[in-house]
Amino acid sequence: MGITKTDLFTADQNELAGMAKALAHPARIAILEHLLKADQCINSDLVNELGLAQATISQHLKELKSLGIIMGAIEGTAMSYCIDKVVWHTLRGRFEALFAKLPSSPGCC
């Protein structure tokens, strides 16, 4: 069997791309903004806040949780989610490091 395209890139490049992919949907950005504002949230609050179906919200939460950007805890019969601050700061640092690689000299091409 041949190599997958991800095998052509470093582990760091693949990890950063995965993080970027998790952020590359407006519903996920809205979820993250709501969690940042509320500091935690019960899943049904997100349905009311965003106006999306429960199944749609759950799928986006699953994607964010699988990358560790958010954490979930059971509270009674509901699931409560919050931003994982360690992962959030790591994510921020990774993107800042990428953006910092741009040379400060003028000109292009």
Short mmCIF file of the C-alpha atoms (twelve columns), coordinates in Angstrom:
data_MODEL
# 
_entry.id   MODEL 
# 
loop_
_atom_site.group_PDB 
_atom_site.id 
_atom_site.type_symbol 
_atom_site.label_atom_id 
_atom_site.label_alt_id 
_atom_site.label_comp_id 
_atom_site.label_asym_id 
_atom_site.label_seq_id 
_atom_site.Cartn_x 
_atom_site.Cartn_y 
_atom_site.Cartn_z 
_atom_site.pdbx_PDB_model_num 
ATOM 1   C CA . MET A 1   0.000   0.000  0.000  1 
ATOM 2   C CA . GLY A 2   1.299   3.496  -0.848 1 
ATOM 3   C CA . ILE A 3   2.008   6.259  1.604  1 
ATOM 4   C CA . THR A 4   -0.711  8.678  2.556  1 
ATOM 5   C CA . LYS A 5   -0.219  12.310 1.709  1 
ATOM 6   C CA . THR A 6   0.050   13.195 5.389  1 
ATOM 7   C CA . ASP A 7   3.182   11.037 5.551  1 
ATOM 8   C CA . LEU A 8   4.911   13.615 3.340  1 
ATOM 9   C CA . PHE A 9   4.730   16.203 6.131  1 
ATOM 10  C CA . THR A 10  6.141   16.497 9.632  1 
ATOM 11  C CA . ALA A 11  4.149   15.578 12.705 1 
ATOM 12  C CA . ASP A 12  4.087   19.280 13.651 1 
ATOM 13  C CA . GLN A 13  2.716   20.266 10.240 1 
ATOM 14  C CA . ASN A 14  0.015   17.598 10.427 1 
ATOM 15  C CA . GLU A 15  -0.926  18.579 13.973 1 
ATOM 16  C CA . LEU A 16  -1.200  22.285 13.124 1 
ATOM 17  C CA . ALA A 17  -3.255  21.459 10.026 1 
ATOM 18  C CA . GLY A 18  -5.600  19.370 12.176 1 
ATOM 19  C CA . MET A 19  -6.033  22.273 14.566 1 
ATOM 20  C CA . ALA A 20  -6.690  24.641 11.670 1 
ATOM 21  C CA . LYS A 21  -9.239  22.204 10.246 1 
ATOM 22  C CA . ALA A 22  -11.100 22.163 13.548 1 
ATOM 23  C CA . LEU A 23  -11.341 25.956 13.377 1 
ATOM 24  C CA . ALA A 24  -12.322 26.004 9.700  1 
ATOM 25  C CA . HIS A 25  -16.087 25.962 10.147 1 
ATOM 26  C CA . PRO A 26  -18.201 28.953 11.175 1 
ATOM 27  C CA . ALA A 27  -20.343 26.850 13.534 1 
ATOM 28  C CA . ARG A 28  -17.217 25.734 15.402 1 
ATOM 29  C CA . ILE A 29  -15.997 29.329 15.637 1 
ATOM 30  C CA . ALA A 30  -19.415 30.310 17.023 1 
ATOM 31  C CA . ILE A 31  -19.268 27.448 19.534 1 
ATOM 32  C CA . LEU A 32  -15.785 28.490 20.664 1 
ATOM 33  C CA . GLU A 33  -16.813 32.144 20.955 1 
ATOM 34  C CA . HIS A 34  -19.817 31.154 23.065 1 
ATOM 35  C CA . LEU A 35  -17.699 28.922 25.307 1 
ATOM 36  C CA . LEU A 36  -15.099 31.670 25.701 1 
ATOM 37  C CA . LYS A 37  -17.805 34.145 26.677 1 
ATOM 38  C CA . ALA A 38  -19.658 31.793 29.039 1 
ATOM 39  C CA . ASP A 39  -16.564 29.972 30.365 1 
ATOM 40  C CA . GLN A 40  -18.651 26.783 30.176 1 
ATOM 41  C CA . CYS A 41  -21.861 25.747 28.550 1 
ATOM 42  C CA . ILE A 42  -24.436 22.983 28.569 1 
ATOM 43  C CA . ASN A 43  -25.065 21.473 25.145 1 
ATOM 44  C CA . SER A 44  -28.726 22.558 24.993 1 
ATOM 45  C CA . ASP A 45  -27.632 26.175 25.547 1 
ATOM 46  C CA . LEU A 46  -25.652 25.931 22.327 1 
ATOM 47  C CA . VAL A 47  -28.728 24.747 20.430 1 
ATOM 48  C CA . ASN A 48  -30.639 27.796 21.678 1 
ATOM 49  C CA . GLU A 49  -27.714 30.145 21.085 1 
ATOM 50  C CA . LEU A 50  -26.782 29.024 17.569 1 
ATOM 51  C CA . GLY A 51  -30.120 27.846 16.235 1 
ATOM 52  C CA . LEU A 52  -28.635 24.635 14.837 1 
ATOM 53  C CA . ALA A 53  -30.007 21.143 15.336 1 
ATOM 54  C CA . GLN A 54  -28.837 19.138 18.348 1 
ATOM 55  C CA . ALA A 55  -27.219 16.534 16.075 1 
ATOM 56  C CA . THR A 56  -25.310 19.233 14.188 1 
ATOM 57  C CA . ILE A 57  -24.061 20.826 17.403 1 
ATOM 58  C CA . SER A 58  -23.039 17.401 18.720 1 
ATOM 59  C CA . GLN A 59  -21.019 16.662 15.581 1 
ATOM 60  C CA . HIS A 60  -19.139 19.969 15.832 1 
ATOM 61  C CA . LEU A 61  -18.527 19.436 19.564 1 
ATOM 62  C CA . LYS A 62  -17.177 15.961 18.796 1 
ATOM 63  C CA . GLU A 63  -14.699 17.427 16.294 1 
ATOM 64  C CA . LEU A 64  -13.501 20.091 18.733 1 
ATOM 65  C CA . LYS A 65  -13.292 17.583 21.583 1 
ATOM 66  C CA . SER A 66  -11.361 15.019 19.531 1 
ATOM 67  C CA . LEU A 67  -8.579  17.561 19.050 1 
ATOM 68  C CA . GLY A 68  -8.657  18.502 22.728 1 
ATOM 69  C CA . ILE A 69  -9.676  22.131 22.194 1 
ATOM 70  C CA . ILE A 70  -12.687 21.624 24.451 1 
ATOM 71  C CA . MET A 71  -13.436 19.327 27.379 1 
ATOM 72  C CA . GLY A 72  -16.759 17.851 28.394 1 
ATOM 73  C CA . ALA A 73  -18.116 16.728 31.737 1 
ATOM 74  C CA . ILE A 74  -21.401 15.091 32.638 1 
ATOM 75  C CA . GLU A 75  -23.574 17.253 34.896 1 
ATOM 76  C CA . GLY A 76  -26.710 15.358 35.820 1 
ATOM 77  C CA . THR A 77  -28.413 14.436 32.566 1 
ATOM 78  C CA . ALA A 78  -26.572 17.063 30.503 1 
ATOM 79  C CA . MET A 79  -23.073 17.441 29.156 1 
ATOM 80  C CA . SER A 80  -21.174 20.604 30.022 1 
ATOM 81  C CA . TYR A 81  -18.335 21.839 27.813 1 
ATOM 82  C CA . CYS A 82  -15.510 24.310 28.325 1 
ATOM 83  C CA . ILE A 83  -12.316 25.419 26.595 1 
ATOM 84  C CA . ASP A 84  -9.199  23.467 27.608 1 
ATOM 85  C CA . LYS A 85  -7.032  26.449 28.503 1 
ATOM 86  C CA . VAL A 86  -3.750  24.555 28.165 1 
ATOM 87  C CA . VAL A 87  -4.601  23.380 24.647 1 
ATOM 88  C CA . TRP A 88  -6.000  26.836 23.773 1 
ATOM 89  C CA . HIS A 89  -2.730  28.536 24.754 1 
ATOM 90  C CA . THR A 90  -0.741  25.870 22.897 1 
ATOM 91  C CA . LEU A 91  -2.868  26.443 19.798 1 
ATOM 92  C CA . ARG A 92  -2.377  30.188 20.067 1 
ATOM 93  C CA . GLY A 93  1.381   29.771 20.434 1 
ATOM 94  C CA . ARG A 94  1.592   27.423 17.444 1 
ATOM 95  C CA . PHE A 95  -0.200  29.893 15.161 1 
ATOM 96  C CA . GLU A 96  1.793   32.846 16.524 1 
ATOM 97  C CA . ALA A 97  5.025   30.932 15.812 1 
ATOM 98  C CA . LEU A 98  3.889   30.256 12.252 1 
ATOM 99  C CA . PHE A 99  2.920   33.885 11.652 1 
ATOM 100 C CA . ALA A 100 6.197   35.086 13.185 1 
ATOM 101 C CA . LYS A 101 8.159   33.285 10.442 1 
ATOM 102 C CA . LEU A 102 7.254   35.993 7.926  1 
ATOM 103 C CA . PRO A 103 10.430  38.000 7.191  1 
ATOM 104 C CA . SER A 104 10.178  41.624 8.177  1 
ATOM 105 C CA . SER A 105 11.987  42.803 5.044  1 
ATOM 106 C CA . PRO A 106 9.811   44.512 2.432  1 
ATOM 107 C CA . GLY A 107 9.076   42.889 -0.856 1 
ATOM 108 C CA . CYS A 108 7.642   39.704 -2.187 1 
ATOM 109 C CA . CYS A 109 8.396   37.358 -5.093 1 
# 
